[in-house]
Structures are given as structure tokens and as C-alpha cells.
Amino acid sequence: MWRFNLIPDPGEPGSETWKNREALMHGGGSLWTPLSLDTKAACFMCRSAIRHRTFLARSDPGDDLYTNSLVALDVLTGKLLWYRPVCQP
């Protein structure tokens, strides 16, 4: 029905925050469960993982948008409603 990339593809909103292109392919930031659905607000919420910097030989200068965050999406369209970073390790 729709798709939202927690790790944005090149050209998608947020991709400019991933300064290391190698991190886009191998950097983690995967989906964590449990998921949450607010049927009245038509809002789907998910938690993304911390980006795994140890996969890379060098440090990553980017902010890596949507990683280590709570992400809320419109259930009908998949459009981003909001996101909030959670505590950094």
C-alpha cells in the first residue's frame, strides 16, 4: 500500500543527513518492535534502532535522520507526521 524508509534512499527527505553513503547501505537504523497503531488518529508509530557505527572503518559525520527515534506515520498515506529522537547512548 505504501512504504516509508527509516533509512532514506538518496533524494528522499532526510537523505541529506546521511553524509556517509556507505552508511546508507550497511548502517543499521532498523525497525524495533513493538509497533503501535492509533486507529482514531490514523497514526502508526514505530521505534528505530541506533545506527551501528562499528560497521564503518571511519566515523560518520552525519545526523542520520530517523535513527534512534520514535517515528509517526499517517496510516493511510505513509507520510511522515512527526519524529522525535530518543536519548542518545
BALOBA-1460 file (C-alpha; in Angstrom, 3 decimals):
// residues 89
<rec num="1" residu="m" x="0.000" y="0.000" z="0.000"/>
<rec num="2" residu="w" x="2.813" y="2.419" z="0.945"/>
<rec num="3" residu="r" x="6.398" y="2.377" z="2.071"/>
<rec num="4" residu="f" x="8.447" y="4.612" z="4.368"/>
<rec num="5" residu="n" x="12.220" y="4.202" z="4.567"/>
<rec num="6" residu="l" x="13.677" y="4.690" z="8.044"/>
<rec num="7" residu="i" x="16.983" y="4.960" z="6.204"/>
<rec num="8" residu="p" x="16.038" y="7.342" z="3.373"/>
<rec num="9" residu="d" x="17.014" y="6.471" z="-0.175"/>
<rec num="10" residu="p" x="19.144" y="9.084" z="-1.974"/>
<rec num="11" residu="g" x="16.910" y="12.047" z="-2.869"/>
<rec num="12" residu="e" x="14.264" y="11.280" z="-0.229"/>
<rec num="13" residu="p" x="13.680" y="13.771" z="2.601"/>
<rec num="14" residu="g" x="16.296" y="13.180" z="5.290"/>
<rec num="15" residu="s" x="18.854" y="11.544" z="2.984"/>
<rec num="16" residu="e" x="20.986" y="14.693" z="3.120"/>
<rec num="17" residu="t" x="21.633" y="13.983" z="6.825"/>
<rec num="18" residu="w" x="23.453" y="10.749" z="5.919"/>
<rec num="19" residu="k" x="26.842" y="12.174" z="4.959"/>
<rec num="20" residu="n" x="28.500" y="8.763" z="4.609"/>
<rec num="21" residu="r" x="26.902" y="6.966" z="1.636"/>
<rec num="22" residu="e" x="28.326" y="3.623" z="2.822"/>
<rec num="23" residu="a" x="26.239" y="4.013" z="5.985"/>
<rec num="24" residu="l" x="23.075" y="4.126" z="3.857"/>
<rec num="25" residu="m" x="23.824" y="0.557" z="2.738"/>
<rec num="26" residu="h" x="25.226" y="-1.003" z="5.923"/>
<rec num="27" residu="g" x="24.488" y="1.314" z="8.803"/>
<rec num="28" residu="g" x="21.654" y="-0.232" z="10.778"/>
<rec num="29" residu="g" x="18.840" y="2.017" z="11.993"/>
<rec num="30" residu="s" x="16.426" y="-0.867" z="11.654"/>
<rec num="31" residu="l" x="12.866" y="-1.124" z="12.921"/>
<rec num="32" residu="w" x="12.302" y="-2.117" z="16.546"/>
<rec num="33" residu="t" x="9.114" y="-3.638" z="17.889"/>
<rec num="34" residu="p" x="6.563" y="-3.329" z="19.374"/>
<rec num="35" residu="l" x="4.700" y="-1.219" z="16.872"/>
<rec num="36" residu="s" x="1.752" y="0.982" z="17.780"/>
<rec num="37" residu="l" x="-1.389" y="1.913" z="15.880"/>
<rec num="38" residu="d" x="-3.796" y="4.661" z="16.919"/>
<rec num="39" residu="t" x="-6.896" y="3.852" z="14.867"/>
<rec num="40" residu="k" x="-8.771" y="7.012" z="15.869"/>
<rec num="41" residu="a" x="-5.920" y="9.296" z="14.808"/>
<rec num="42" residu="a" x="-4.930" y="7.025" z="11.874"/>
<rec num="43" residu="c" x="-1.360" y="7.128" z="13.172"/>
<rec num="44" residu="f" x="1.215" y="4.326" z="13.001"/>
<rec num="45" residu="m" x="4.195" y="4.662" z="15.352"/>
<rec num="46" residu="c" x="7.438" y="2.744" z="15.315"/>
<rec num="47" residu="r" x="10.799" y="2.919" z="17.031"/>
<rec num="48" residu="s" x="14.006" y="2.879" z="15.004"/>
<rec num="49" residu="a" x="17.301" y="1.499" z="16.207"/>
<rec num="50" residu="i" x="20.563" y="3.304" z="16.816"/>
<rec num="51" residu="r" x="22.727" y="3.424" z="13.714"/>
<rec num="52" residu="h" x="25.526" y="0.907" z="14.053"/>
<rec num="53" residu="r" x="28.720" y="2.912" z="13.615"/>
<rec num="54" residu="t" x="31.006" y="-0.062" z="14.227"/>
<rec num="55" residu="f" x="30.252" y="-1.335" z="10.712"/>
<rec num="56" residu="l" x="32.293" y="1.546" z="9.361"/>
<rec num="57" residu="a" x="36.055" y="1.907" z="9.480"/>
<rec num="58" residu="r" x="35.816" y="5.687" z="9.896"/>
<rec num="59" residu="s" x="33.491" y="7.921" z="11.871"/>
<rec num="60" residu="d" x="30.269" y="9.123" z="10.296"/>
<rec num="61" residu="p" x="29.776" y="12.905" z="10.323"/>
<rec num="62" residu="g" x="26.037" y="12.938" z="9.559"/>
<rec num="63" residu="d" x="22.997" y="13.152" z="11.826"/>
<rec num="64" residu="d" x="21.444" y="10.045" z="10.225"/>
<rec num="65" residu="l" x="17.854" y="11.267" z="10.406"/>
<rec num="66" residu="y" x="15.186" y="8.900" z="11.763"/>
<rec num="67" residu="t" x="17.663" y="6.593" z="13.550"/>
<rec num="68" residu="n" x="17.226" y="6.174" z="17.284"/>
<rec num="69" residu="s" x="13.822" y="7.869" z="17.023"/>
<rec num="70" residu="l" x="10.120" y="7.408" z="17.519"/>
<rec num="71" residu="v" x="8.526" y="7.869" z="14.095"/>
<rec num="72" residu="a" x="4.823" y="8.560" z="13.466"/>
<rec num="73" residu="l" x="3.282" y="7.970" z="10.040"/>
<rec num="74" residu="d" x="-0.146" y="8.582" z="8.553"/>
<rec num="75" residu="v" x="-1.669" y="5.122" z="8.296"/>
<rec num="76" residu="l" x="-3.495" y="5.841" z="5.034"/>
<rec num="77" residu="t" x="-0.691" y="7.531" z="3.098"/>
<rec num="78" residu="g" x="2.557" y="6.524" z="4.821"/>
<rec num="79" residu="k" x="3.552" y="10.196" z="5.034"/>
<rec num="80" residu="l" x="5.705" y="11.285" z="7.952"/>
<rec num="81" residu="l" x="3.644" y="13.038" z="10.635"/>
<rec num="82" residu="w" x="6.487" y="13.627" z="13.084"/>
<rec num="83" residu="y" x="9.569" y="12.049" z="14.599"/>
<rec num="84" residu="r" x="11.332" y="12.511" z="17.921"/>
<rec num="85" residu="p" x="14.890" y="11.406" z="18.640"/>
<rec num="86" residu="v" x="15.196" y="9.432" z="21.860"/>
<rec num="87" residu="c" x="18.092" y="9.543" z="24.328"/>
<rec num="88" residu="q" x="21.494" y="9.112" z="22.754"/>
<rec num="89" residu="p" x="23.735" y="6.381" z="24.193"/>
